[in-house]
Amino acid sequence: MIFAANLKCNHTRASFKIYAEILNKTIGVKCDDIIVFPPSVAFLEKENNFIQGAQNFYPCVNGAFTGELGKEHLDEFGIKCVLIGHSERRALGDEEFIKAKFDFAKEHGYKIVFCIGENLDTKNSGKTLEFLKKQLEIIDLNYERLIIAYEPIYSIGTGVSAQSTDIAKVLEFLASLTKAPLLYGGSVNENNIKEILSVNHCGGVLIGSAALKVENFIKLIKG
Ligand code: PEP
């Protein structure tokens, strides 16, 4: 199972250092199935037992892109994993930009956690699968370092996860399109993680709020 933590705009360099120290000690050995996306100012240079990923980047090595982060900056921290298509970032850009990021990350061999998910209107109009298929049309579903995270927008940060029957339907559909590991994300917590992980085709979880405290994240990993 893959356990990924998206810390979003939380944690400072100092607090993430402590977070990582505790997580490293708990994991004990290098583990590719635990991924943490800290804010970029908190990236750690030292080797970790978990994979350190970037919440965002600009599809360039370097250049005249004010305020952005290029490959050169990720390289400095040994970062080889990126999050693309999170709904909080989709709100700021278009599909073409997401495609440019995917193509760049693929070209440079990054592990990609690609997020997709519908809003409540789409769900209520019965168009979820059609919508998700469209979100996937712009990427290479055979890319060997791809992980797909299904994150219905209506469940992100709300404290209420999607119904496991709905998750099952979506993961079944996604599994018919790709061999990439499939994660679920959206208000995963200690009360629902067991049920979510037992859904057919579920290869892990992407966790936001419930992973902000390292002790909680560890509890979720340990099950
Ligand atoms: C997320 O933002 O990717 C996420 C899953 O957040 P939360 O767990 O807080 O819903």
Boltz pocket constraint, residues with backbone or C-beta under 6 A from the ligand:
constraints:
  - pocket:
      binder: B
      contacts: [[A, 6], [A, 151], [A, 155], [A, 156], [A, 157], [A, 158], [A, 159], [A, 185], [A, 186], [A, 187], [A, 188], [A, 206], [A, 207], [A, 208], [A, 209], [A, 210]]
      max_distance: 6.0
